[in-house]
């Protein structure tokens, strides 16, 4: 897996070193939050278990129908509800992959003009 590379052109040694220190601090921060963030992502993902998600959609549909919403409208709303939940799952999955792949992989290279 590739890390992120930043090239510094035309800057003095001091500016390049300062940038490297900043990026090192960011990389260290990402390393520190990787595990808690991964735990949070796993917690969110566990809320999307098939049985639990099915129960939520069914409950949403039932509440709509019980409140007087026509069944065809309630069905469309439940479908939209499910699609929104699935899009959240996609975003969380991408975030999880990003955190796993990128945390702490920043490299600074200084180039002379």
C-alpha positions as CSV (number, residue, x, y, z in Angstrom):
1,X,0.0,0.0,0.0
2,X,1.3,3.4,-0.9
3,X,1.7,6.2,1.5
4,X,1.3,9.9,0.9
5,X,4.4,11.7,-0.4
6,X,4.8,15.5,-0.2
7,X,7.6,17.2,-2.1
8,X,8.9,20.6,-1.0
9,X,10.4,22.7,-3.8
10,X,12.4,25.8,-3.4
11,X,12.2,26.0,0.3
12,X,15.0,26.3,2.7
13,X,16.1,23.5,4.9
14,X,14.3,25.1,7.9
15,X,10.9,25.4,6.1
16,X,11.2,21.8,4.9
17,X,12.1,20.6,8.4
18,X,9.2,22.5,9.9
19,X,6.8,21.0,7.4
20,X,8.2,17.5,8.2
21,X,7.7,18.1,11.9
22,X,4.1,19.2,11.3
23,X,3.4,16.2,9.1
24,X,5.1,13.8,11.5
25,X,2.8,15.2,14.3
26,X,-0.3,14.6,12.1
27,X,0.9,11.1,11.2
28,X,1.5,10.4,15.0
29,X,-2.0,11.7,15.7
30,X,-3.5,9.5,13.1
31,X,-1.7,6.5,14.6
32,X,-3.0,7.4,18.1
33,X,-6.6,7.6,16.9
34,X,-6.5,4.7,14.6
35,X,-7.6,2.1,17.2
36,X,-10.4,4.2,18.9
37,X,-11.6,5.2,15.4
38,X,-11.6,1.6,14.2
39,X,-13.6,0.6,17.4
40,X,-16.1,3.4,16.7
41,X,-16.4,2.2,13.0
42,X,-16.9,-1.4,14.2
43,X,-19.6,-0.3,16.6
44,X,-21.4,1.6,13.8
45,X,-21.1,-1.4,11.5
46,X,-22.5,-3.7,14.1
47,X,-25.7,-1.6,14.0
48,X,-26.1,-2.7,10.4
49,X,-26.4,-6.4,11.0
50,X,-29.0,-7.8,8.6
51,X,-31.4,-8.9,11.2
52,X,-31.3,-5.6,13.1
53,X,-31.5,-3.5,9.9
54,X,-34.5,-5.6,8.7
55,X,-36.2,-5.1,12.1
56,X,-35.7,-1.3,11.8
57,X,-37.1,-1.1,8.3
58,X,-40.1,-3.3,9.2
59,X,-40.7,-1.2,12.3
60,X,-40.4,2.0,10.3
61,X,-42.9,0.7,7.7
62,X,-45.3,-0.5,10.4
63,X,-45.3,2.8,12.2
64,X,-46.0,4.6,9.0
65,X,-48.9,2.3,8.1
66,X,-50.3,2.5,11.7
67,X,-50.2,6.3,11.4
68,X,-52.4,6.2,8.4
69,X,-49.8,6.5,5.6
70,X,-51.0,4.5,2.5
71,X,-49.2,1.2,2.1
72,X,-47.7,2.2,-1.3
73,X,-46.3,5.4,0.1
74,X,-45.1,3.7,3.3
75,X,-43.4,1.1,1.1
76,X,-41.5,3.8,-0.9
77,X,-40.6,5.6,2.3
78,X,-39.3,2.3,3.8
79,X,-37.3,1.6,0.7
80,X,-35.8,5.1,0.9
81,X,-35.0,4.6,4.6
82,X,-33.2,1.4,3.7
83,X,-31.2,3.0,0.9
84,X,-30.1,5.8,3.2
85,X,-28.9,3.3,5.9
86,X,-27.0,1.4,3.2
87,X,-25.3,4.5,2.0
88,X,-24.2,5.2,5.5
89,X,-22.7,1.7,5.6
90,X,-20.8,2.4,2.4
91,X,-19.3,5.7,3.8
92,X,-18.3,4.0,7.1
93,X,-16.7,1.1,5.1
94,X,-14.7,3.5,3.0
95,X,-13.6,5.4,6.1
96,X,-12.5,2.2,7.8
97,X,-10.5,1.3,4.7
98,X,-8.9,4.7,4.6
99,X,-7.9,4.7,8.2
100,X,-6.5,1.2,7.9
101,X,-4.4,2.0,4.8
102,X,-3.3,5.6,5.4
103,X,-2.7,6.2,9.1
104,X,0.9,7.1,9.6
105,X,2.1,6.9,6.0
106,X,3.3,10.4,5.2
107,X,6.7,11.0,3.6
108,X,8.2,14.4,3.0
109,X,10.9,14.8,0.3
110,X,12.7,18.1,-0.2
111,X,13.7,18.9,-3.8
112,X,16.0,21.7,-4.9
113,X,14.8,24.0,-7.7
